[in-house]
Amino acid sequence: FQDAAIVVLSGDNPREVEAATDALLAAFQQSGRYLHVEAPGRDPFWEEHRLYQSSTAQLTRLAAQLQELLPTLRQLDSDPGLAGVLDLLRQMLLQDEANLGRSEATRELLTTVYRALVNPGQPVDWLHGITLADDHAGYQLILLRGEQRFGETTTSTRVITATRSTIAELAPAHPRVSVQLTGDLVTADEALQIALLGTRVAVGLSLLLLALVWAAGVRSRAVTPLFVFTTCVVLLAFLPTDYRGQTLQHETTETLATLVALQREGINSDYAMSMLSPVEQVPELTRQLEALPEVASVMSPLASIPANQRKKSMLLAPLHGFSRLALATPVPWDYSAADKARQQLLAELPAATNVYDLEDAALLSAIASSLAALDNEASLRTLQVDLLDELYRQMKALQKQVLAKPFTLADLPPATRARIIASDGRHLMSVIPAPRLDSSREAIDQFVLAVKAVAPDAVVVPAVFEPLLQQSR
């Protein structure tokens, strides 16, 4: 994908970033301007197997929380709206009153309802903030290959302009998501446009000076310095420059600033070295390369296969019944039923307070005050959205994920396999440098020599340019 443009989406809320990614992905696919459009992080295969990317400790906590939540979800399955939640809470209060004590399940639901009441407009997290693999990742990438192919004499300016136009059209719908355009194709085009602009300025200035010389008369000795100066200006466009990689452009430009941010997050390095290796040699070669101080990490197809898949599958097995819940989405809305349930719950709260301790009684009193203030349809509708929309969406995604089976390299999507496994079966390995190499020729030399001492066939940016650097010296 050296001939691809990369759209980088980032934000504090992974769900918002995913929604913006899906919208842009659809727009790019429908435009007909691209030879290939792909968002690796939104591939259905990886979405389905997301839980396997989590640690066993994370899955253990998730399984425990889902088991605790299942009784509530089952009761809401028959009445999935706000009325169902409030009726369930009322029934729990009556049961606690009969038993002269508050249950942990009641306390949990009371706390959840209270969080929704005091933070209107904020979806409630029913799973207590548990973080699974990729849930914290605020980045999504879209890879675009446009109408212009790598190696052609024309630039990709037209498709880059069209891409920026599409981004500008959809960005206002997702104000909390940053959308940037970067990639080798974009930086190369940007550098070419800068170079062409410099050449045009030099040529224009040269023609102006030549016109002055012509006007003054070529036989005048006074204009001789103008000949010399004009020649120098023309030659400036052709003088050799010292190679400094991406630093030919300033990091405040969008493309370079985005690449630097991706490098800082460990998502990308434009100075990575790559090689194709027989699969049986990958583990030992990875170990040798990662032992080098110049190397931060080594990526290979084997790293795509999570560890401890069998144990993770066993942790997910008890949750298969959870996948049969309906979890209606979108959540049906019935204002009359919701308001009736609200009034019935308010009627039960004073009696329930008598069997609770002071802390729980204070919680019930706060809930009663907040519920009493929700005397219009808009406020009740907001409460339902905050309580249930994100819950059901999250549960719908988890329903597919808990049924996923362990996988091997052979199960990977064809597009993924084509990028990381050669037609003869060799594996693509990418070696990420530990230091940033964009401003130090010595650092490039040291990284290249260290990697090639272990893997002589390693290539790509530093290795390709190193012979040119040696010759230029």
Residue, then its C-alpha position, 0 to 999 in steps of 0.5 A: f500500500q505504498d501507492a495508497a492514501i490513508v484516511v486517519l480517524s481519531g477521537d476520544n470515543p471509539r464508538e463515534v470514531e467507528a461510526a464516522t469510519d463506516a460513513l466515510l467508507a460507504a461514501f468512498q465505496q460509492s464514489g467510483r473514484y477508487l480501485h480499492v477501498e478498505a478499513p482494516g479495523r472494520d472488517p467483519f472478521w475482526e469484529e466477530h473475533r474481537l474478544y479473542q484479541s483480549s487477555t484472559a483476565q479481561l474475558t474473565r471479568l467480562a464473563a462474570q459481569l455478563q452472568e450478573l446482567l443476564p437475569t435483568l436482560r432476560q426480563l427486559d427481553s419481553d419489555p425492552g423499553l423504559a417501561g420495562v426497566l422501571d417496572l423491573l425496578r418496582q418489582m425488585l423493590l417490592q420483593d426486597e420489602a417482602n424480604l426486609g432487605r435490599s438485594e445486590a441486584t436491586r442496588e445495581l439497577l438503582t445505581t444504573v438508573y440514578r447515573a442516567l438520571v443525573n447525567p442526561g444525554q450520556p449513555v450509561d455503562w452497564l458493564h462497569g467500564i470494562t475495557l476489551a481489546d481495541d475498545h480504547a483505540g481511538y484510531q481507525l484507518i481507511l486505505l484508498r487506492g485511486e485512479q492513478r497507479f504507482g509509477e505513472t507520470t501523472t500525479s494523484t492530485r485529482v483523486i486526492t482533491a476528491t478525497r478531501s472533498t468527501i471528508a469535508e462533506l461528512a466531517p460536520a456530522h461527526p464534530r468530535v472525530s478528527v479526520q486527516l489524510t496522509g500516506d506515502l502517496v499524499t506526501a509524495d504528491e504534496a512534495l511534488q507540488i511544492a517542488l513544482l511551485g519552486t521550479r515555477v518561481a525560479v523559472g518566472l524569476s529567471l525569465l523576468l531577469l532575462a527580460l531586464v537583461w534584454a532591455a538593458g542590452v547584452r553588450s553593456r558591461a553593467v548587466t554582466p552580473l545579471f547574467v551570472f545571477t540569472t544562471c544561478v537562479v535557474l540552476l538552483a532548481f537542479l542542485p542536489t540536496d542531502y536526503r532527509g526523508q520526510t523532513l523535506q516537509h514541515e511537521t506542521t503540515e497535515t500529512l506529516a503531522t498525522l504520520v508523526a502521530l501514528q508513529r508516536e502511537g506505534i501504529n505506523s513507521d515510514y522507516a520500517m524495514s520488511m522482508l519475506s521469510p519462510v514460515e518456519q524461520v519467522p519465530e527465531l528471526t523475530r526473536q533475534l531482531e527484537a533483541l536488537p536495541e535498534v528495534a522496537s518491535v517486529m510484526s508478522p502474520l503469526a502475531s495476528i493469531p491470539a494466544n490462549q484461544r482454547k482457554k478463551s473459548m472455554l470462558l465464552a462457552p457459558l455465555h452462548g445462551f446470552s446470544r439467543l436474547a432478542l435485544a430489540t434495536p432500535v428500542p421501541w418507544d411508548y410514552s404512555a407505558a413509560d409514564k405509567a411505569r414512572q408513576q407506579l415506581l414513584a408510588e412504591l419508593p416511600a415504602a421501600t425506603n423504610v427497609y433500607d439503610l441510610e445510604d440506600a434510602a438517600l439513593l432512593s430519595a434522589i431517584a424519586s426527586s429526579l423521576a418526579a421532575l420528568d413530567n414530559e415526553a422528551s425527558l422520558r425519551t432521553l432517559q430511555v436512550d441513555l439507559l438502553d440504546e448503548l446497552y442493546r447495541q453493545m449486547k448485539a455486538l457481543q452476541k456475535q463475538v461470544l459465538a466466535k470460534p478460535f481461528t488460524l492463518a487459514d481463516l483470515p480474510p483473503a484481503t488480509r492474507a494477500r497483504i501479509i502472506a506471499s503467493d509462495g507461502r513466505h510471511l511478510m515481516s516488518v521491523i519497526p525502529a526504536p528511535r525516530l529516524d527522520s532527522s539523522r542519517e547516522a541513526i538510519d545507518q545504524f538501524v539498517l546495518a543492525v537489521k541487515a546483519v540479522a536479515p540480509d534481505a530486509v528492504v524498504v525505505p531505509a535499505v533502498f535509500e542507503p546505497l544512494l546515500q553511500q554513493s552521494r558521499 
